[in-house]
Amino acid sequence: MAETATLQRTPCERFSRSMGFIRPVSNFNIGKYSEFCERKTFKECNCLTTGQRHSDLMKKAA
């Protein structure tokens, strides 16, 4: 266990697609980085065309 405390780790570079280009997040200015941090991850299960929400909407429409 003590061995893992002494390991040196390399920072992982994160990339984002912005305006059609893939750029490292570390190169973003303050405003763009703030916008990047506020983004939410898309989850298909929350989409209106899948899951329980879709079934409920279809029943109401019928």
PDB file with SEQRES, HELIX, SHEET and CRYST1 records, atoms N, CA, C and O in Angstrom:
SEQRES   1 A   62  MET ALA GLU THR ALA THR LEU GLN ARG THR PRO CYS GLU          
SEQRES   2 A   62  ARG PHE SER ARG SER MET GLY PHE ILE ARG PRO VAL SER          
SEQRES   3 A   62  ASN PHE ASN ILE GLY LYS TYR SER GLU PHE CYS GLU ARG          
SEQRES   4 A   62  LYS THR PHE LYS GLU CYS ASN CYS LEU THR THR GLY GLN          
SEQRES   5 A   62  ARG HIS SER ASP LEU MET LYS LYS ALA ALA                      
HELIX    1 AA1 ALA A    2  ALA A    5  1                                   4    
HELIX    2 AA2 VAL A   25  ASN A   27  5                                   3    
HELIX    3 AA3 ILE A   30  GLU A   38  1                                   9    
HELIX    4 AA4 GLU A   44  ASN A   46  5                                   3    
HELIX    5 AA5 GLY A   51  ALA A   61  1                                  11    
SHEET    1 AA1 2 PHE A  15  SER A  18  0                                        
SHEET    2 AA1 2 PHE A  21  PRO A  24 -1                                        
CRYST1    1.000    1.000    1.000  90.00  90.00  90.00 P 1           1          
ATOM      1  N   MET A   1       0.814  -1.191   0.000  1.00  0.00           N  
ATOM      2  CA  MET A   1       0.000   0.000   0.000  1.00  0.00           C  
ATOM      3  C   MET A   1       0.861   1.260   0.000  1.00  0.00           C  
ATOM      4  O   MET A   1       0.517   2.247  -0.650  1.00  0.00           O  
ATOM      5  N   ALA A   2       1.966   1.231   0.717  1.00  0.00           N  
ATOM      6  CA  ALA A   2       2.848   2.389   0.781  1.00  0.00           C  
ATOM      7  C   ALA A   2       3.490   2.653  -0.581  1.00  0.00           C  
ATOM      8  O   ALA A   2       3.862   3.784  -0.896  1.00  0.00           O  
ATOM      9  N   GLU A   3       3.612   1.599  -1.379  1.00  0.00           N  
ATOM     10  CA  GLU A   3       4.221   1.738  -2.695  1.00  0.00           C  
ATOM     11  C   GLU A   3       3.387   2.640  -3.606  1.00  0.00           C  
ATOM     12  O   GLU A   3       3.949   3.408  -4.387  1.00  0.00           O  
ATOM     13  N   THR A   4       2.061   2.561  -3.521  1.00  0.00           N  
ATOM     14  CA  THR A   4       1.202   3.384  -4.384  1.00  0.00           C  
ATOM     15  C   THR A   4       1.270   4.853  -4.018  1.00  0.00           C  
ATOM     16  O   THR A   4       0.995   5.707  -4.861  1.00  0.00           O  
ATOM     17  N   ALA A   5       1.631   5.173  -2.776  1.00  0.00           N  
ATOM     18  CA  ALA A   5       1.721   6.572  -2.363  1.00  0.00           C  
ATOM     19  C   ALA A   5       2.917   7.261  -2.999  1.00  0.00           C  
ATOM     20  O   ALA A   5       2.916   8.484  -3.137  1.00  0.00           O  
ATOM     21  N   THR A   6       3.921   6.517  -3.385  1.00  0.00           N  
ATOM     22  CA  THR A   6       5.126   7.113  -3.959  1.00  0.00           C  
ATOM     23  C   THR A   6       5.114   7.138  -5.484  1.00  0.00           C  
ATOM     24  O   THR A   6       6.061   7.635  -6.093  1.00  0.00           O  
ATOM     25  N   LEU A   7       4.069   6.614  -6.111  1.00  0.00           N  
ATOM     26  CA  LEU A   7       3.999   6.614  -7.577  1.00  0.00           C  
ATOM     27  C   LEU A   7       3.859   8.031  -8.119  1.00  0.00           C  
ATOM     28  O   LEU A   7       3.137   8.858  -7.561  1.00  0.00           O  
ATOM     29  N   GLN A   8       4.550   8.290  -9.193  1.00  0.00           N  
ATOM     30  CA  GLN A   8       4.418   9.571  -9.887  1.00  0.00           C  
ATOM     31  C   GLN A   8       3.412   9.397 -11.006  1.00  0.00           C  
ATOM     32  O   GLN A   8       3.510   8.451 -11.787  1.00  0.00           O  
ATOM     33  N   ARG A   9       2.463  10.282 -11.091  1.00  0.00           N  
ATOM     34  CA  ARG A   9       1.442  10.183 -12.134  1.00  0.00           C  
ATOM     35  C   ARG A   9       1.608  11.315 -13.140  1.00  0.00           C  
ATOM     36  O   ARG A   9       2.011  12.424 -12.791  1.00  0.00           O  
ATOM     37  N   THR A  10       1.291  11.015 -14.385  1.00  0.00           N  
ATOM     38  CA  THR A  10       1.334  12.013 -15.445  1.00  0.00           C  
ATOM     39  C   THR A  10      -0.060  12.596 -15.615  1.00  0.00           C  
ATOM     40  O   THR A  10      -1.028  11.841 -15.708  1.00  0.00           O  
ATOM     41  N   PRO A  11      -0.189  13.928 -15.658  1.00  0.00           N  
ATOM     42  CA  PRO A  11      -1.519  14.522 -15.854  1.00  0.00           C  
ATOM     43  C   PRO A  11      -2.126  14.104 -17.190  1.00  0.00           C  
ATOM     44  O   PRO A  11      -1.422  13.997 -18.194  1.00  0.00           O  
ATOM     45  N   CYS A  12      -3.414  13.874 -17.193  1.00  0.00           N  
ATOM     46  CA  CYS A  12      -4.129  13.478 -18.404  1.00  0.00           C  
ATOM     47  C   CYS A  12      -4.624  14.737 -19.118  1.00  0.00           C  
ATOM     48  O   CYS A  12      -5.249  15.594 -18.493  1.00  0.00           O  
ATOM     49  N   GLU A  13      -4.355  14.855 -20.397  1.00  0.00           N  
ATOM     50  CA  GLU A  13      -4.811  15.999 -21.180  1.00  0.00           C  
ATOM     51  C   GLU A  13      -6.230  15.754 -21.660  1.00  0.00           C  
ATOM     52  O   GLU A  13      -6.517  14.700 -22.228  1.00  0.00           O  
ATOM     53  N   ARG A  14      -7.122  16.710 -21.440  1.00  0.00           N  
ATOM     54  CA  ARG A  14      -8.506  16.606 -21.900  1.00  0.00           C  
ATOM     55  C   ARG A  14      -8.654  17.429 -23.175  1.00  0.00           C  
ATOM     56  O   ARG A  14      -8.093  18.517 -23.294  1.00  0.00           O  
ATOM     57  N   PHE A  15      -9.418  16.894 -24.123  1.00  0.00           N  
ATOM     58  CA  PHE A  15      -9.657  17.576 -25.380  1.00  0.00           C  
ATOM     59  C   PHE A  15     -11.145  17.826 -25.541  1.00  0.00           C  
ATOM     60  O   PHE A  15     -11.973  17.084 -25.014  1.00  0.00           O  
ATOM     61  N   SER A  16     -11.473  18.879 -26.276  1.00  0.00           N  
ATOM     62  CA  SER A  16     -12.860  19.207 -26.551  1.00  0.00           C  
ATOM     63  C   SER A  16     -12.974  19.666 -27.994  1.00  0.00           C  
ATOM     64  O   SER A  16     -12.061  20.289 -28.536  1.00  0.00           O  
ATOM     65  N   ARG A  17     -14.097  19.352 -28.604  1.00  0.00           N  
ATOM     66  CA  ARG A  17     -14.345  19.801 -29.973  1.00  0.00           C  
ATOM     67  C   ARG A  17     -15.018  21.156 -29.897  1.00  0.00           C  
ATOM     68  O   ARG A  17     -16.131  21.282 -29.385  1.00  0.00           O  
ATOM     69  N   SER A  18     -14.347  22.155 -30.403  1.00  0.00           N  
ATOM     70  CA  SER A  18     -14.852  23.517 -30.357  1.00  0.00           C  
ATOM     71  C   SER A  18     -14.768  24.120 -31.749  1.00  0.00           C  
ATOM     72  O   SER A  18     -13.690  24.182 -32.339  1.00  0.00           O  
ATOM     73  N   MET A  19     -15.895  24.562 -32.270  1.00  0.00           N  
ATOM     74  CA  MET A  19     -15.945  25.188 -33.590  1.00  0.00           C  
ATOM     75  C   MET A  19     -15.353  24.285 -34.671  1.00  0.00           C  
ATOM     76  O   MET A  19     -14.720  24.767 -35.610  1.00  0.00           O  
ATOM     77  N   GLY A  20     -15.561  22.967 -34.534  1.00  0.00           N  
ATOM     78  CA  GLY A  20     -15.105  22.031 -35.543  1.00  0.00           C  
ATOM     79  C   GLY A  20     -13.672  21.571 -35.377  1.00  0.00           C  
ATOM     80  O   GLY A  20     -13.201  20.741 -36.155  1.00  0.00           O  
ATOM     81  N   PHE A  21     -12.967  22.086 -34.385  1.00  0.00           N  
ATOM     82  CA  PHE A  21     -11.576  21.705 -34.156  1.00  0.00           C  
ATOM     83  C   PHE A  21     -11.459  21.004 -32.810  1.00  0.00           C  
ATOM     84  O   PHE A  21     -12.148  21.368 -31.857  1.00  0.00           O  
ATOM     85  N   ILE A  22     -10.589  20.001 -32.728  1.00  0.00           N  
ATOM     86  CA  ILE A  22     -10.327  19.330 -31.463  1.00  0.00           C  
ATOM     87  C   ILE A  22      -9.129  20.031 -30.834  1.00  0.00           C  
ATOM     88  O   ILE A  22      -8.028  20.026 -31.385  1.00  0.00           O  
ATOM     89  N   ARG A  23      -9.365  20.639 -29.659  1.00  0.00           N  
ATOM     90  CA  ARG A  23      -8.325  21.416 -28.986  1.00  0.00           C  
ATOM     91  C   ARG A  23      -8.174  20.963 -27.544  1.00  0.00           C  
ATOM     92  O   ARG A  23      -9.148  20.526 -26.930  1.00  0.00           O  
ATOM     93  N   PRO A  24      -6.960  21.058 -26.989  1.00  0.00           N  
ATOM     94  CA  PRO A  24      -6.781  20.727 -25.580  1.00  0.00           C  
ATOM     95  C   PRO A  24      -7.456  21.766 -24.690  1.00  0.00           C  
ATOM     96  O   PRO A  24      -7.379  22.965 -24.958  1.00  0.00           O  
ATOM     97  N   VAL A  25      -8.104  21.312 -23.650  1.00  0.00           N  
ATOM     98  CA  VAL A  25      -8.817  22.204 -22.733  1.00  0.00           C  
ATOM     99  C   VAL A  25      -7.844  23.146 -22.029  1.00  0.00           C  
ATOM    100  O   VAL A  25      -8.219  24.259 -21.661  1.00  0.00           O  
ATOM    101  N   SER A  26      -6.610  22.716 -21.841  1.00  0.00           N  
ATOM    102  CA  SER A  26      -5.620  23.561 -21.160  1.00  0.00           C  
ATOM    103  C   SER A  26      -5.302  24.832 -21.957  1.00  0.00           C  
ATOM    104  O   SER A  26      -4.761  25.786 -21.398  1.00  0.00           O  
ATOM    105  N   ASN A  27      -5.627  24.857 -23.239  1.00  0.00           N  
ATOM    106  CA  ASN A  27      -5.377  26.042 -24.062  1.00  0.00           C  
ATOM    107  C   ASN A  27      -6.569  26.999 -24.110  1.00  0.00           C  
ATOM    108  O   ASN A  27      -6.487  28.049 -24.748  1.00  0.00           O  
ATOM    109  N   PHE A  28      -7.665  26.657 -23.452  1.00  0.00           N  
ATOM    110  CA  PHE A  28      -8.838  27.532 -23.454  1.00  0.00           C  
ATOM    111  C   PHE A  28      -8.579  28.775 -22.608  1.00  0.00           C  
ATOM    112  O   PHE A  28      -7.831  28.727 -21.631  1.00  0.00           O  
ATOM    113  N   ASN A  29      -9.206  29.895 -22.993  1.00  0.00           N  
ATOM    114  CA  ASN A  29      -9.147  31.083 -22.148  1.00  0.00           C  
ATOM    115  C   ASN A  29     -10.137  30.915 -20.985  1.00  0.00           C  
ATOM    116  O   ASN A  29     -10.866  29.925 -20.934  1.00  0.00           O  
ATOM    117  N   ILE A  30     -10.165  31.863 -20.065  1.00  0.00           N  
ATOM    118  CA  ILE A  30     -10.980  31.737 -18.852  1.00  0.00           C  
ATOM    119  C   ILE A  30     -12.456  31.555 -19.177  1.00  0.00           C  
ATOM    120  O   ILE A  30     -13.118  30.712 -18.571  1.00  0.00           O  
ATOM    121  N   GLY A  31     -12.982  32.326 -20.117  1.00  0.00           N  
ATOM    122  CA  GLY A  31     -14.397  32.239 -20.474  1.00  0.00           C  
ATOM    123  C   GLY A  31     -14.760  30.910 -21.094  1.00  0.00           C  
ATOM    124  O   GLY A  31     -15.775  30.311 -20.735  1.00  0.00           O  
ATOM    125  N   LYS A  32     -13.948  30.443 -22.018  1.00  0.00           N  
ATOM    126  CA  LYS A  32     -14.219  29.169 -22.692  1.00  0.00           C  
ATOM    127  C   LYS A  32     -14.074  28.006 -21.704  1.00  0.00           C  
ATOM    128  O   LYS A  32     -14.846  27.049 -21.760  1.00  0.00           O  
ATOM    129  N   TYR A  33     -13.096  28.083 -20.808  1.00  0.00           N  
ATOM    130  CA  TYR A  33     -12.916  27.022 -19.816  1.00  0.00           C  
ATOM    131  C   TYR A  33     -14.104  26.981 -18.860  1.00  0.00           C  
ATOM    132  O   TYR A  33     -14.550  25.902 -18.470  1.00  0.00           O  
ATOM    133  N   SER A  34     -14.615  28.145 -18.482  1.00  0.00           N  
ATOM    134  CA  SER A  34     -15.784  28.216 -17.606  1.00  0.00           C  
ATOM    135  C   SER A  34     -16.994  27.581 -18.288  1.00  0.00           C  
ATOM    136  O   SER A  34     -17.743  26.832 -17.661  1.00  0.00           O  
ATOM    137  N   GLU A  35     -17.181  27.881 -19.564  1.00  0.00           N  
ATOM    138  CA  GLU A  35     -18.278  27.287 -20.335  1.00  0.00           C  
ATOM    139  C   GLU A  35     -18.118  25.773 -20.422  1.00  0.00           C  
ATOM    140  O   GLU A  35     -19.098  25.036 -20.313  1.00  0.00           O  
ATOM    141  N   PHE A  36     -16.887  25.308 -20.618  1.00  0.00           N  
ATOM    142  CA  PHE A  36     -16.610  23.874 -20.706  1.00  0.00           C  
ATOM    143  C   PHE A  36     -16.982  23.172 -19.395  1.00  0.00           C  
ATOM    144  O   PHE A  36     -17.539  22.075 -19.415  1.00  0.00           O  
ATOM    145  N   CYS A  37     -16.676  23.801 -18.262  1.00  0.00           N  
ATOM    146  CA  CYS A  37     -16.964  23.202 -16.951  1.00  0.00           C  
ATOM    147  C   CYS A  37     -18.462  23.146 -16.667  1.00  0.00           C  
ATOM    148  O   CYS A  37     -18.908  22.293 -15.900  1.00  0.00           O  
ATOM    149  N   GLU A  38     -19.245  24.035 -17.268  1.00  0.00           N  
ATOM    150  CA  GLU A  38     -20.688  24.064 -17.031  1.00  0.00           C  
ATOM    151  C   GLU A  38     -21.461  23.079 -17.905  1.00  0.00           C  
ATOM    152  O   GLU A  38     -22.654  22.872 -17.686  1.00  0.00           O  
ATOM    153  N   ARG A  39     -20.808  22.473 -18.882  1.00  0.00           N  
ATOM    154  CA  ARG A  39     -21.489  21.540 -19.774  1.00  0.00           C  
ATOM    155  C   ARG A  39     -21.967  20.313 -19.028  1.00  0.00           C  
ATOM    156  O   ARG A  39     -21.366  19.893 -18.040  1.00  0.00           O  
ATOM    157  N   LYS A  40     -23.062  19.741 -19.516  1.00  0.00           N  
ATOM    158  CA  LYS A  40     -23.606  18.521 -18.938  1.00  0.00           C  
ATOM    159  C   LYS A  40     -23.436  17.390 -19.941  1.00  0.00           C  
ATOM    160  O   LYS A  40     -23.496  17.603 -21.151  1.00  0.00           O  
ATOM    161  N   THR A  41     -23.224  16.192 -19.426  1.00  0.00           N  
ATOM    162  CA  THR A  41     -23.055  15.017 -20.279  1.00  0.00           C  
ATOM    163  C   THR A  41     -24.416  14.515 -20.732  1.00  0.00           C  
ATOM    164  O   THR A  41     -25.333  14.384 -19.922  1.00  0.00           O  
ATOM    165  N   PHE A  42     -24.549  14.238 -22.011  1.00  0.00           N  
ATOM    166  CA  PHE A  42     -25.787  13.710 -22.564  1.00  0.00           C  
ATOM    167  C   PHE A  42     -25.943  12.256 -22.154  1.00  0.00           C  
ATOM    168  O   PHE A  42     -25.021  11.454 -22.303  1.00  0.00           O  
ATOM    169  N   LYS A  43     -27.113  11.925 -21.638  1.00  0.00           N  
ATOM    170  CA  LYS A  43     -27.424  10.537 -21.287  1.00  0.00           C  
ATOM    171  C   LYS A  43     -28.665  10.126 -22.066  1.00  0.00           C  
ATOM    172  O   LYS A  43     -29.717  10.757 -21.959  1.00  0.00           O  
ATOM    173  N   GLU A  44     -28.533   9.077 -22.839  1.00  0.00           N  
ATOM    174  CA  GLU A  44     -29.625   8.635 -23.700  1.00  0.00           C  
ATOM    175  C   GLU A  44     -30.865   8.251 -22.910  1.00  0.00           C  
ATOM    176  O   GLU A  44     -31.984   8.408 -23.399  1.00  0.00           O  
ATOM    177  N   CYS A  45     -30.680   7.745 -21.685  1.00  0.00           N  
ATOM    178  CA  CYS A  45     -31.839   7.327 -20.890  1.00  0.00           C  
ATOM    179  C   CYS A  45     -32.713   8.527 -20.511  1.00  0.00           C  
ATOM    180  O   CYS A  45     -33.881   8.338 -20.172  1.00  0.00           O  
ATOM    181  N   ASN A  46     -32.185   9.751 -20.558  1.00  0.00           N  
ATOM    182  CA  ASN A  46     -32.963  10.951 -20.254  1.00  0.00           C  
ATOM    183  C   ASN A  46     -33.635  11.536 -21.494  1.00  0.00           C  
ATOM    184  O   ASN A  46     -34.364  12.524 -21.405  1.00  0.00           O  
ATOM    185  N   CYS A  47     -33.389  10.927 -22.639  1.00  0.00           N  
ATOM    186  CA  CYS A  47     -33.936  11.430 -23.900  1.00  0.00           C  
ATOM    187  C   CYS A  47     -35.434  11.142 -23.965  1.00  0.00           C  
ATOM    188  O   CYS A  47     -35.907  10.157 -23.400  1.00  0.00           O  
ATOM    189  N   LEU A  48     -36.177  12.008 -24.660  1.00  0.00           N  
ATOM    190  CA  LEU A  48     -37.627  11.836 -24.776  1.00  0.00           C  
ATOM    191  C   LEU A  48     -38.027  10.624 -25.615  1.00  0.00           C  
ATOM    192  O   LEU A  48     -39.163  10.161 -25.519  1.00  0.00           O  
ATOM    193  N   THR A  49     -37.120  10.109 -26.430  1.00  0.00           N  
ATOM    194  CA  THR A  49     -37.483   9.008 -27.326  1.00  0.00           C  
ATOM    195  C   THR A  49     -37.115   7.634 -26.771  1.00  0.00           C  
ATOM    196  O   THR A  49     -37.211   6.638 -27.488  1.00  0.00           O  
ATOM    197  N   THR A  50     -36.695   7.563 -25.511  1.00  0.00           N  
ATOM    198  CA  THR A  50     -36.356   6.271 -24.916  1.00  0.00           C  
ATOM    199  C   THR A  50     -36.919   6.179 -23.509  1.00  0.00           C  
ATOM    200  O   THR A  50     -37.217   7.194 -22.879  1.00  0.00           O  
ATOM    201  N   GLY A  51     -37.058   4.978 -23.033  1.00  0.00           N  
ATOM    202  CA  GLY A  51     -37.380   4.735 -21.641  1.00  0.00           C  
ATOM    203  C   GLY A  51     -38.798   5.062 -21.232  1.00  0.00           C  
ATOM    204  O   GLY A  51     -39.695   5.181 -22.067  1.00  0.00           O  
ATOM    205  N   GLN A  52     -38.985   5.208 -19.923  1.00  0.00           N  
ATOM    206  CA  GLN A  52     -40.296   5.401 -19.318  1.00  0.00           C  
ATOM    207  C   GLN A  52     -40.931   6.726 -19.739  1.00  0.00           C  
ATOM    208  O   GLN A  52     -42.142   6.780 -19.952  1.00  0.00           O  
ATOM    209  N   ARG A  53     -40.157   7.776 -19.862  1.00  0.00           N  
ATOM    210  CA  ARG A  53     -40.721   9.076 -20.257  1.00  0.00           C  
ATOM    211  C   ARG A  53     -41.402   8.986 -21.620  1.00  0.00           C  
ATOM    212  O   ARG A  53     -42.472   9.556 -21.835  1.00  0.00           O  
ATOM    213  N   HIS A  54     -40.762   8.259 -22.536  1.00  0.00           N  
ATOM    214  CA  HIS A  54     -41.324   8.114 -23.872  1.00  0.00           C  
ATOM    215  C   HIS A  54     -42.634   7.332 -23.803  1.00  0.00           C  
ATOM    216  O   HIS A  54     -43.608   7.698 -24.462  1.00  0.00           O  
ATOM    217  N   SER A  55     -42.666   6.264 -23.014  1.00  0.00           N  
ATOM    218  CA  SER A  55     -43.880   5.459 -22.875  1.00  0.00           C  
ATOM    219  C   SER A  55     -45.019   6.294 -22.306  1.00  0.00           C  
ATOM    220  O   SER A  55     -46.150   6.214 -22.786  1.00  0.00           O  
ATOM    221  N   ASP A  56     -44.727   7.092 -21.287  1.00  0.00           N  
ATOM    222  CA  ASP A  56     -45.746   7.947 -20.674  1.00  0.00           C  
ATOM    223  C   ASP A  56     -46.293   8.974 -21.666  1.00  0.00           C  
ATOM    224  O   ASP A  56     -47.499   9.214 -21.720  1.00  0.00           O  
ATOM    225  N   LEU A  57     -45.407   9.568 -22.439  1.00  0.00           N  
ATOM    226  CA  LEU A  57     -45.846  10.567 -23.433  1.00  0.00           C  
ATOM    227  C   LEU A  57     -46.692   9.940 -24.525  1.00  0.00           C  
ATOM    228  O   LEU A  57     -47.668  10.538 -24.979  1.00  0.00           O  
ATOM    229  N   MET A  58     -46.325   8.737 -24.950  1.00  0.00           N  
ATOM    230  CA  MET A  58     -47.085   8.066 -25.984  1.00  0.00           C  
ATOM    231  C   MET A  58     -48.473   7.693 -25.497  1.00  0.00           C  
ATOM    232  O   MET A  58     -49.431   7.755 -26.268  1.00  0.00           O  
ATOM    233  N   LYS A  59     -48.603   7.302 -24.219  1.00  0.00           N  
ATOM    234  CA  LYS A  59     -49.918   6.974 -23.661  1.00  0.00           C  
ATOM    235  C   LYS A  59     -50.808   8.219 -23.593  1.00  0.00           C  
ATOM    236  O   LYS A  59     -52.004   8.147 -23.873  1.00  0.00           O  
ATOM    237  N   LYS A  60     -50.222   9.355 -23.221  1.00  0.00           N  
ATOM    238  CA  LYS A  60     -50.977  10.606 -23.146  1.00  0.00           C  
ATOM    239  C   LYS A  60     -51.418  11.067 -24.534  1.00  0.00           C  
ATOM    240  O   LYS A  60     -52.496  11.642 -24.686  1.00  0.00           O  
ATOM    241  N   ALA A  61     -50.586  10.816 -25.544  1.00  0.00           N  
ATOM    242  CA  ALA A  61     -50.901  11.252 -26.898  1.00  0.00           C  
ATOM    243  C   ALA A  61     -52.008  10.404 -27.536  1.00  0.00           C  
ATOM    244  O   ALA A  61     -52.713  10.869 -28.431  1.00  0.00           O  
ATOM    245  N   ALA A  62     -52.153   9.183 -27.079  1.00  0.00           N  
ATOM    246  CA  ALA A  62     -53.137   8.254 -27.680  1.00  0.00           C  
ATOM    247  C   ALA A  62     -54.557   8.533 -27.220  1.00  0.00           C  
ATOM    248  O   ALA A  62     -55.487   7.841 -27.636  1.00  0.00           O  
TER     249      ALA A  62                                                      
END                                                                             
